Amino acid sequence: MSENCFIDTCVFFAFASPFPFEPFNQACTDFFQKGYIYHTGKRVIRELDNRWRRRRRVYEDLSRVNGSVSVSQILSMKLNANDEKHFCGVVSFLKSNFPKSMVLTQLRNMQRVIGKGLEEGKRKITLPYTEEFDDGISFAFLAYTENENDAQILTDALCWSEKMWSEKKLLTIFGTLDYNDIITKLPDIIRVICNTRDCKESEIPLKIQSILTI
């Protein structure tokens, strides 16, 4: 039987971005061909849509850059860590590969390709999207993940995996590319789950993995 896989937001963006500034595009493309039963949550879809709106705004800002205006001067919003990383990658890609006269065309092409890729990624998900869970463990995760959205999404994945195990005895993989807030903090996250749920690591119905190792 195919395994359930709960997909994190960053995986959709990596899948949708076949550009040099996204090193994990091929890995995510391969991942979506492995035959898992792909799931994601309502909270992930909301974050995905919100992040995509922010990135489109960044592209609009970049399209206004000219010889007398620096990149830093044209941003219309404060960038969070994810936005800033993406922004720097896009700027480097454009500067290294295209003359200024082609930047607007490339930005439009990039937006079209990524938007299409995000919709394709959504179509690979088994519906309905999983529910949002209100569980106090999200506050415990915050001691290590730092990002509230990450803590809540991880909570949704855990609670949904517990529901799947209770109802169908199915294990769930949480697939992510978030190394800063999740993968590198995995021992701490597992310890939080064990302490909160009063269980052993082997009893957790959710296996948290990087897409690169699934």
Secondary structure by P-SEA (a helix, b strand, c coil): cbbbbbbcaaaaaaaacccccccaaaaaaaaaacccbbbbcaaaaaaaaaaaaaaaaaaaaaaaccccccccccccccccaaaaaaaaaaaaaaaacccccaaaaaaaaaaaaaaaaaaaaaaacccccbbbbbccaaaaaaaccccaaaaaaaaaaaaaaaaaaacccbbbbbccccccccccaaaaaaaaaaaaaccccccccbbbbccccc
